[in-house]
Amino acid sequence: MKTKLFILGACAALVFAACSKDENQTTNDFTLKASKEYSIADLQANAVKSLKQKFIFEANGEEALIEVKSGVKIRVKTATVKVGGQPYFGPVVVEYIEVFSRGEMLAANKTTSGLTNQPQSEDDTRPQPLISGGEFYVNMTTQEGENIDEGAEYQLEVPVELTGGEADEDMTSWTGEQEDTNGDGAPDDEGDVTWNEDEAGEGDDDNGEGDKDVPVENGEYILKLREFGWCNIDKLAEYPNPKTTIFVDVPDGFDDSNSKVYLAFEGQQNMLVSLDHYDAGTELFGETYNLLPLGEQCYLIFASGQGGQWIYSIQTITITANGVYVVNPGSLVTATQADVINLLNSLP
């Protein structure tokens, strides 16, 4: 145990044991350090690639409809499709990703924290936890690889049953800004996304407060779009509790170069928060905005990788004021991506 942890004698680390010994293996028998070749970034980039789907429609001036296996529909007004400012007629390639569950959010590193466009307090000026009705990535090109111009009108029709089955009239539209993880100026597949709430524009549904509403029709969220990239159906997770921050100590050999720490909330299947601040001096992960609700029951999730396999640990915790939680090396388990997703989605 690191010497900095002398204050932690009262901290509990309850490991959630939900996978069988046949499927997963504890890590007591190998060195607790993720190799660069099989880092968490590589695993999450591969997870994003595995979620990508491609479709082709014909831009012919008529409406085009794509039906995704999940039940989501992509409806495009092809008369608005342009390339280089000129109307385009011909095949259009759609690259599409959908993320609904906290398991997929963790695997792809697409968490739910965002900035509202209608701040009512100082807290509202900092990224806050969001409850999602679906995270999506959409891009369109010609078959030759030319980008379709922004401004093409399309909408996603998302069954509410994909996020619990109950329609939420408070959902609004959010746009994602994806992280550049390697400093080359371009977003990377494994990069997390910060969500910014959209303001209503001409023709958008408006709740009277300037938000771009996501109406519900026939059991489906209707998300109208004119831009490409990451988008989200979301609402702020409103907890009346006083807010705080927490800190997490991970095993020796792990830091922000090869591991990540997340927080899932009990009873919220479509919400995941990243504890993305790492202090090299204290060697602690943390949440820097003091926006975590005191007293809430959560799952503290550590994730890394080795040899192409995931390494994870899950603890059940109650958020305490400035609490410090320890990830015990003996709690680490190896698993496949599918195992990790299924386990997280099975938590209540």
PAVO-270785 format. One record per residue: residue in three letters; x, y, z negated of N, C-alpha, C, O in turn. Coordinates in steps of 0.1 Angstrom, whole numbers, plus 5000, padded with zeros to 4 digits. Each point is the difference from the previous one (the first is absolute). Example, Ala and Ser with C-alpha at 12.3 -4.5 7.8 and 13.67 -1.06 7.14 Angstrom:
<rs>
ALA513249434922499150125000500950125000501050004993 SER498650115014500950115000499250114992500550114999 
</rs>
This chain:
<rs>
MET500949885000499150125000500950125000501050014993 LYS498650095015500850125001499950084987499050004993 THR502150075004500050074987499050115000499650044989 LYS500050015023499050115000498749964995499150084997 LEU500749795001498749954996499849974985499149934996 PHE501850134996499849984986498750054994499549964989 ILE499950145019498750054995498849925004498950034997 LEU501449865009498849925006499649884992499349925006 GLY501150074982499749884992498549975000499649894998 ALA499650225002498549984999499349985013498849985000 CYS502050025011499349995013499849855004500849914998 ALA498050065007499649875003500249985015499750095008 ALA500649784996500149975014499349875003500649895000 LEU498150125002499249885002500049975015499450075008 VAL501149814996500149975014498749935004499649904993 PHE499850145018498849945005500449885008500650015010 ALA499149874985500449875007498849955007499249934994 ALA500750105019498949965008500349915012499149965007 CYS502250014995500349915011500649874994500650004989 SER499249895018500449874996501549995001500650065009 LYS500049854984501449975001500449945013501150015005 ASP497949935002500349945013500150105010500849985010 GLU498550144989500150105010501150104998500650055009 ASN499749984978501050114997501049944991499849904993 GLN501450175006501149954993500650114992500250115005 THR500049874982500750104992501450025005500649915006 THR500050204990501350045006501249974990501050065002 ASN498749864988501149984990501249945006501150014994 ASP498849925017501149925006500750085011500849935007 PHE499050204995500850075010500350144995499450054991 THR501650015016500550134996498950105002499450015011 LEU500450084979498950095000500450135008500250114994 LYS500049875018500450125008499549985015500449905006 ALA498950194999499549985014501150045009500650114999 SER499649815012501050035010499550115009498850025002 LYS502250065004499650105009499349945012499050075005 GLU501449814999499449945012498549974998499250025010 TYR500449954978498649974997499450094990499549964990 SER500750175012499550104990498550015001499449955009 ILE500050114981498650035000499650085012498949985005 ALA502050115000499650085011499849915013499150025007 ASP501849884994499949915012498749924999499349985010 LEU500449974978498849924998498750085003499149965006 GLN500950174989498950085003499950055014498850015005 ALA502350015002499950035014499549885008499250025009 ASN501249864987499549885007498549994997499249955009 ALA500450084979498549994996499250095009498949975005 VAL501650164997499350095009499949955014499050005007 LYS502149944998500049945014499049895001499349995010 SER500649934979499049895001498650044999499149935004 LEU500650204992498750054999499650075013498850035002 LYS502150005007499750075012499249915010500349895002 GLN498750185004499249935010500050095012500250134999 LYS499749815013499950085013498849975008499649885001 PHE499850225005498949995008500150085013500950095000 ILE498449885010500050085012498650045004499149915000 PHE500650215004498750045005500350085013501150055002 GLU497949975006500150075013499450144998498850024996 ALA502050085006499650145000499350035013500750025010 ASN498049984991499350025012498950114999499150015009 GLY500950074980499050104998498849954992499250084996 GLU500749795002498949944992500549984986501250014997 GLU497949954994500449974986500649865000499549915006 ALA501650074987500649874998499949954986500050084990 LEU499749805008499849944987500949884998500149915008 ILE500750104981500949894996499549944987499850084990 GLU500049795009499549944988501249914994500549915006 VAL499950134982501149944993499549884993498849994996 LYS502049915002499649874993499450034987499149924996 SER501450184996499550034987498650055000499349994990 GLY500250065021498750065001500050155003499050065003 VAL502250004996500250145003499850025015500449915008 LYS499050204996499850035014500750135003500050104992 ILE500749915019500750125005499250045012500049945011 ARG499450184988499250055011500650135006500350094993 VAL500049915020500850105006499250075011499449945009 LYS500650204991499450075011501150025010500850094999 THR499349825011501150005009500150135009501050025006 ALA497950054995500050125008500950114994500450105006 THR499949884981500950104993501549955000500850074994 VAL499549825012501349945000500950085011499650015012 LYS501550054983500850075009501549964998500449954990 VAL500450075021501549994999500650125006499750035012 GLY501150044981500750125005499050115003500250085009 GLY498649924984499050105002499049975011499150085002 GLN501249815005499149975012499149874996500549914993 PRO498350095012499249884998500749885004500649995011 TYR499249904982500749875003498949905003499149984992 PHE501249945018499149895004500949885001501050005008 GLY498749894986500849885000500049934987499350044990 PRO501549855009500149934988500750084989501050075002 VAL498549914985500550074989500349894989499249914998 VAL502050094997500549904990499850074986500450114997 VAL498949824994499750044987500849924990499949875000 GLU500950194992500749944989499350034987499750114997 TYR499949784995499150024989500549924988500449895001 ILE499550174987500249944988498950034990499550125000 GLU500049784993499050034989500549944987500649895000 VAL499250184989500449964987498950034990499550124999 PHE500049784995498850024991500449964985499550074991 SER501249835007500249954986501350044994500950045007 ARG499249964980501250044993501249915003501150045000 GLY498549835004501149915004500650045012501350005002 GLU497950045008500650045013500750144998501050035007 MET498450054984500650134998501549984995500950075004 LEU499349844987501349984994500949945011501150045001 ALA498449865006500849935010500550105010501249995005 ALA497950105000500450105010500550134994500450085008 ASN499649934979500450134993499250125005500550105003 LYS498249884997499150115004499050024988498949944999 THR501650144991499350024988498950115001499950065011 THR499449974978498950095001500250114990499550004989 SER501350105015500250134993499850115010500650005011 GLY498750114985499850105010499750144994499950014988 LEU500150095021499850144996498750055005499749995012 THR499450054979498750055004500250145007500950074997 ASN498149965012500150135006499250114992499950115004 GLN499549844985499250094992500550004985499249954992 PRO502050095006500549994986499250094990499750125002 GLN499949814987499250074990500850024987499650084991 SER501649865008500850024989501549975004500249975011 GLU500750054979501449985003500349865004500849975009 ASP498449934985500249865004499749985014500649915006 ASP498550165000499549985014501150045010499949975012 THR501250104983501050045009501149905001501050025007 ARG498849864987501049895000499349885005498849984998 PRO501949925008499449885005499349934989500549974989 GLN498249995013499249934991499649865005499949985012 PRO499849934979499549875005498750015007499150084997 LEU500849845014498849995008499549865001500749914998 ILE497950095004499349875002499750005015499450095005 SER501049805002500050005014498849915006499649904994 GLY499850155017499149935007500649945013499349955009 GLY502150054991500749955011501150095005499750125002 GLU501549835000501150085006500249955014500049885002 PHE500350215007500149965014501150075007500350124997 TYR500349815013501050065009499449985014499749895004 VAL500350225004499549995014501050085009500350114997 ASN500149835013500850075011499549955013499749885002 MET500450215008499649965014501050055010500550114999 THR499849805010501050035011499449945013499149925000 THR501550135011499849935013500749875000500949974991 GLN498949945019500749885000501550025003500949924998 GLU499450205008501450045003500750064988501250035000 GLY498049994989500650054987499950154998500550054990 GLU498850025019499850144998498950024989499049934999 ASN501350174992499150024989498750075005500050095009 ILE498849864986498850075003500050134992500450004988 ASP499150115017500050134993499250004988498949935000 GLU501550144990499150024988498850075005500050085010 GLY498949904983498750065005499049915006498950035001 ALA501649855002499149895005499049974989500449984988 GLU498350015015499049984990499749854998499649945010 TYR500550024978499749864997499549994986500250094992 GLN499249805004499649984986500249854996499949915008 LEU500350074979500149874994498749984993499550084992 GLU499949805010498849964993500349894991500249895005 VAL499950134982500649914991498949954990499450074992 PRO500349805009499049944991500450024985501149974996 VAL498050084996500250024986500349874993500750014989 GLU498949885016500249874993501549975000500449914992 LEU500450155016501549985000500750054988501149974996 THR498250134997500550064987499049994989499850104993 GLY499649785006499149984988498649995003499249954991 GLY500350105020498649985004499150114996498850005005 GLU501650104987499150114996500550135007501250044999 ALA497950025008500350135007500350114990499250014990 ASP501850075012500350114991499950135008500850035009 GLU498250054988499750125007501050114998500050105006 ASP500949884984501050104997501349995008500950084998 MET499249825011501249985007500250125010499150055006 THR502249994996500450105010501149945008500649904997 SER499850185013501049965010501450064995500150114996 TRP500949805005501450044996500949965011499949905007 THR501250194995501049975010501349974992500450064990 GLY500349835015501249964993501350055006500250015013 GLU500750034978501450045004500949894996500249984988 GLN500449955022500849884997501450044997500650095006 GLU500049844985501450034995501149965010499949905006 ASP501150194995501249975007501049944990500550074992 THR499749805009500849934989501550005003500849984991 ASN499650045022501449995003500650145004501250005004 GLY498050104996500650145002500250045014500750095003 ASP498749835007500250035014499050105006500050035012 GLY499150024979499050095004498749945006499150075003 ALA500849804997498849935005499549914990500749944992 PRO497950055007499449914990500449855002500249965012 ASP499949964978500449875001498849904995499350044992 ASP500749855014498949904997499849984985498949994995 GLU502349994998499949974986499850124991499849994988 GLY500150135018499850124992498750014994499049975007 ASP500950084981498750034994499350125007500650075007 VAL498149944990499250115006499450094989499449954991 THR500850185011499350094992498850065007500150045012 TRP498849954981498750045007499650144997500150054989 ASN499550025022499550144998498550015005499749955011 GLU499550104980498650005004499750105011500550115000 ASP498749845010499750085012499050104997499049984992 GLU501150145014499050105000499049985012500549965011 ALA498350074987499049985010500350105012500250124998 GLY499749835014500150085012498750015007499049954995 GLU501150105017498750025008499549865003500749925006 GLY498050064991499449875003500149904989499449895001 ASP501450144989500249904989498950014990499450114999 ASP500349784994499150014989500650074989501249984997 ASP498150114996500550084989499150004988498850025002 ASN501849954987499150004988499850144994499550014988 GLY500950095019499850144995501250054992500050114996 GLU501049805002501250044992501250005009501150024995 GLY498749965018501250015009500649875003500949995008 ASP498749904985500649875003499449945012498950035004 LYS501949885003499549935011499349874995500749904997 ASP498050105002499349884995500149885009500350015012 VAL499649874981499949885007498649944998499849944989 PRO499350085020498649964998499949855000500849935006 VAL498150024989499749855000498849985009498950064997 GLU501249865013498949965009499949855002501049945004 ASN497950014993499749855002501149924993500549905006 GLY499950144982501049924992501450025005500849914997 GLU499550195010501350035005500550144998499250095001 TYR502049934994500650135000500350045014500549925008 ILE499250214996500350055013501150114999499750114995 LEU501549855009501150094999500350055014500549935008 LYS499250204994500250075013501450065001500550064990 LEU500249915021501450045001500350065013499449985010 ARG501750114990500550065012501550005001500650055009 GLU500049894981501549994999500449854998499249924996 PHE502050055006500549874999501049994987500450114996 GLY499949775000500849984988499249944989499049935003 TRP501450094985499349954988498850084996500150124999 CYS498849814998498850074994499449914990500449884999 ASN498750184993499649934988498650054996499650115002 ILE499549804994498750034994500349994985500349894994 ASP499550224999500450014986499150094991499250085005 LYS501049904982499550104991501050004988500749904997 LEU499350214996500950014988499449914989498849984998 ALA502249954996499649914988499950094988501050054994 GLU497849985002499850104989499949934987499049934997 TYR502050084994500149954987499950124990500850095001 PRO498249904990499950114990501150004989500250104993 ASN500549795006501049984990501150115001500350055011 PRO500349994978501250085001501149935008500049885001 LYS500950195005501049955009501449994994500350084991 THR500549835014501349984996500949955011499549985011 THR501749984986500949935009500549884993499949994988 ILE500749925019500649884994501449975007500350065010 PHE500549864984501349965005500249855000499449934991 VAL501450025018500149865001501549965002500750055008 ASP499749864983501449955001500049875007499349904996 VAL501550095014500149875008501349934997500950064995 PRO499249815009501249924997501250065006500050075010 ASP501249904984501350045006500149955014499549885003 GLY501150205005500249965014498950065009500149995013 PHE498850064982498950055007499950164998500250044989 ASP499550035022499850144999499250045012499349925006 ASP500650214997499150055011500649965013499350035010 SER501949924991500549965013499549865004500149965012 ASN499449964979499649865003498849964993499649885001 SER499750214993498749964993499150114999500450125001 LYS498349854996499050104998499149964988499949884996 VAL499450224998499149984989498750065003499950125005 TYR499049814993498750045003499049994988500349924991 LEU498650155010499049994989498649985007499650085008 ALA499849804988498649985005499150014988500449974989 PHE498450085013499050024990499049894999499549965010 GLU500350004978499049894998498650045005499550114997 GLY499949815011498750035006500050085012498950035006 GLN502350014999500150085012500849925011501250004999 GLN498149935010500749925010500650085011500949955007 ASN498750184995500450075011500850134996499850115005 MET501149874986500850114994501349954995500149894993 LEU501050185011501349964995500950125000500150085009 VAL500649944979500850114998501549964999500349894995 SER500650185012501449984999500750084990499850124999 LEU501049814992500950074991501350025007501049934998 ASP499050185010501150015010501250094996500950025008 HIS499050034980501250084996500949914992499749944990 TYR501650065014501049924993501150094995500650085008 ASP499749924979501050084994501349914998500049914992 ALA501050125015501249925000500750014986500849914997 GLY499050204996500650024987499449914990500749934992 THR498050065007499349924990499749865006499749914992 GLU500550075021499749885007498549954998499749894997 LEU499450215003498649984998499250055013500350115005 PHE498749814999499050045009499050084993499849984988 GLY499550115019499050084993499050075009500250005012 GLU498850064982499050085007500250144995500050024988 THR500350085021500450134996499050104998500350114996 TYR498449865008499050115000499150004988499150084999 ASN501149834992499249994987498550005004499250074994 LEU500449845015498749995004499449864998498949975005 LEU501749954986499549864998499150014987500350064990 PRO498549885011499050014989500349924988500249885001 LEU499950184988500349934987498949904997498850025002 GLY501749864994499149904995499549915010499349904997 GLU501050125016499549915011500749875000501350004998 GLN498049895005500649875002500549995014499350025010 CYS502049944991500750005013500849875002500349934990 TYR500150055022501049905004501350075004500050075010 LEU501149914983501350055004500749905009500249894996 ILE500150155016500549915010501450045004500250115005 PHE500849804993501350015005500249925013499549895001 ALA501150175009500249925013501450035006500550115000 SER500149785004501350005007500049885010499049945003 GLY502250035001500249895010501349944999501050064996 GLN499149815009501249935001499849885009499149934999 GLY501950065011499949895009498749995008499649895003 GLY499850225000498850005008498849974992498950005005 GLN501249984981498949984992499850124991500950084997 TRP497849944999499750104990500449964986499949884997 ILE500550224995500249984986499050094993499950125003 TYR499349834988499050094993499949974986500349894995 SER499150204997499649984987498750084997500050125005 ILE499149834988498750074997499850004985500049894994 GLN499850235001499750014985498650074999499750095007 THR499549874983498850074996500450104989500549964990 ILE499250175013500450104990498850094998499050015007 THR501150074982499150114997500850135001501150004993 ILE498550095014500850135002500050074987499050044994 THR502249985001500250084987500850135004500750005010 ALA499350104981500750125002501549985002500649964990 ASN499950085021501449995003500649864997501149984996 GLY498049925006500449864997501249955009500150045012 VAL500749874982501149945007499849855000499849944990 TYR500250005022499649865002501249935006500750055008 VAL499549824987501249935004499649885009499149934997 VAL501650065015499849885008501149904996501250025002 ASN498349874992501049904995500549925011499249955008 PRO502150024993500549925011499449865001499849955010 GLY499850004978499449875000498649995006499449905002 SER500050225000498650015006500050005015499049995006 LEU502250025000500150025015499749865007500449904995 VAL498850115015499549895008500350025015499850115004 THR500549795003500150015015498749955006499449914995 ALA500350155017498849965007500150055014500850085004 THR498349875005499850055013499250125000499350044990 GLN500750035021499150125002498549974997499350074993 ALA500349825013498649964998499749974986498950034995 ASP502049904998499849984985499850134992499150014992 VAL501850085011499950134993498750075003499450054990 ILE500249965022498750065004498949944993499150064994 ASN500849805007498949934994500050014985498950024994 LEU502249984999500150024986499450134995499250014991 LEU501350105016499650134996498550025002499350074992 ASN500249885019498650015003499149924991498850024999 SER501849884995499249914990499950064986499249964992 LEU501650145005500050074987498750074999499550065009 PRO499849934979498750074998500250165001499050074998 
</rs>
